[in-house]
Amino acid sequence: QVQLVESGGGLVQAGGSLRLSCAASGSISNFNVMGWYRQAPGKQRELVAFITSGGNTNYTDSVKGRFTISRDNAKNTVYLQMNSLKPEDTAVYSCNAKRGGGGRWYDYWGQGTQVTVSS
């Protein structure tokens, strides 16, 4: 069973930075895509950023230029560097891993980590 464990969340002032980590129990090379989602109170979960096994990245418009997703295959870890944080970035951030096989996608989730940005 794949386990994803997030860390790095916390309370930060607007304009500050945080780096989230998502450590997988197995090789992240097995996953086609790994990403970060977030969900703020009363809002739907949204995809923040993802990175493919080939290293291609994509970001939601609201974080472009501020957030950077990266992966370290040797450490089986995906990171989300968040700079110039804004109060609207406050949410629970969850790591997701997707693996394709047998004509379907398999999704794995971490437990989430709280990010709170004060104004």
Secondary structure as a PSIPRED ss2 file (coil, helix, strand):
# PSIPRED VFORMAT (PSIPRED V4.0)

   1 Q C   1.000  0.000  0.000
   2 V C   1.000  0.000  0.000
   3 Q C   1.000  0.000  0.000
   4 L E   0.000  0.000  1.000
   5 V E   0.000  0.000  1.000
   6 E E   0.000  0.000  1.000
   7 S E   0.000  0.000  1.000
   8 G C   1.000  0.000  0.000
   9 G C   1.000  0.000  0.000
  10 G E   0.000  0.000  1.000
  11 L E   0.000  0.000  1.000
  12 V E   0.000  0.000  1.000
  13 Q E   0.000  0.000  1.000
  14 A C   1.000  0.000  0.000
  15 G C   1.000  0.000  0.000
  16 G C   1.000  0.000  0.000
  17 S C   1.000  0.000  0.000
  18 L E   0.000  0.000  1.000
  19 R E   0.000  0.000  1.000
  20 L E   0.000  0.000  1.000
  21 S E   0.000  0.000  1.000
  22 C E   0.000  0.000  1.000
  23 A E   0.000  0.000  1.000
  24 A E   0.000  0.000  1.000
  25 S C   1.000  0.000  0.000
  26 G C   1.000  0.000  0.000
  27 S C   1.000  0.000  0.000
  28 I H   0.000  1.000  0.000
  29 S H   0.000  1.000  0.000
  30 N H   0.000  1.000  0.000
  31 F C   1.000  0.000  0.000
  32 N C   1.000  0.000  0.000
  33 V E   0.000  0.000  1.000
  34 M E   0.000  0.000  1.000
  35 G E   0.000  0.000  1.000
  36 W E   0.000  0.000  1.000
  37 Y E   0.000  0.000  1.000
  38 R E   0.000  0.000  1.000
  39 Q E   0.000  0.000  1.000
  40 A C   1.000  0.000  0.000
  41 P C   1.000  0.000  0.000
  42 G C   1.000  0.000  0.000
  43 K C   1.000  0.000  0.000
  44 Q C   1.000  0.000  0.000
  45 R C   1.000  0.000  0.000
  46 E E   0.000  0.000  1.000
  47 L E   0.000  0.000  1.000
  48 V E   0.000  0.000  1.000
  49 A E   0.000  0.000  1.000
  50 F E   0.000  0.000  1.000
  51 I E   0.000  0.000  1.000
  52 T E   0.000  0.000  1.000
  53 S C   1.000  0.000  0.000
  54 G C   1.000  0.000  0.000
  55 G C   1.000  0.000  0.000
  56 N C   1.000  0.000  0.000
  57 T E   0.000  0.000  1.000
  58 N E   0.000  0.000  1.000
  59 Y E   0.000  0.000  1.000
  60 T C   1.000  0.000  0.000
  61 D H   0.000  1.000  0.000
  62 S H   0.000  1.000  0.000
  63 V H   0.000  1.000  0.000
  64 K C   1.000  0.000  0.000
  65 G C   1.000  0.000  0.000
  66 R C   1.000  0.000  0.000
  67 F E   0.000  0.000  1.000
  68 T E   0.000  0.000  1.000
  69 I E   0.000  0.000  1.000
  70 S E   0.000  0.000  1.000
  71 R E   0.000  0.000  1.000
  72 D E   0.000  0.000  1.000
  73 N C   1.000  0.000  0.000
  74 A C   1.000  0.000  0.000
  75 K C   1.000  0.000  0.000
  76 N C   1.000  0.000  0.000
  77 T E   0.000  0.000  1.000
  78 V E   0.000  0.000  1.000
  79 Y E   0.000  0.000  1.000
  80 L E   0.000  0.000  1.000
  81 Q E   0.000  0.000  1.000
  82 M E   0.000  0.000  1.000
  83 N C   1.000  0.000  0.000
  84 S C   1.000  0.000  0.000
  85 L C   1.000  0.000  0.000
  86 K C   1.000  0.000  0.000
  87 P H   0.000  1.000  0.000
  88 E H   0.000  1.000  0.000
  89 D H   0.000  1.000  0.000
  90 T C   1.000  0.000  0.000
  91 A E   0.000  0.000  1.000
  92 V E   0.000  0.000  1.000
  93 Y E   0.000  0.000  1.000
  94 S E   0.000  0.000  1.000
  95 C E   0.000  0.000  1.000
  96 N E   0.000  0.000  1.000
  97 A E   0.000  0.000  1.000
  98 K E   0.000  0.000  1.000
  99 R E   0.000  0.000  1.000
 100 G E   0.000  0.000  1.000
 101 G E   0.000  0.000  1.000
 102 G C   1.000  0.000  0.000
 103 G C   1.000  0.000  0.000
 104 R E   0.000  0.000  1.000
 105 W E   0.000  0.000  1.000
 106 Y E   0.000  0.000  1.000
 107 D E   0.000  0.000  1.000
 108 Y E   0.000  0.000  1.000
 109 W E   0.000  0.000  1.000
 110 G C   1.000  0.000  0.000
 111 Q C   1.000  0.000  0.000
 112 G C   1.000  0.000  0.000
 113 T E   0.000  0.000  1.000
 114 Q E   0.000  0.000  1.000
 115 V E   0.000  0.000  1.000
 116 T E   0.000  0.000  1.000
 117 V E   0.000  0.000  1.000
 118 S E   0.000  0.000  1.000
 119 S C   1.000  0.000  0.000
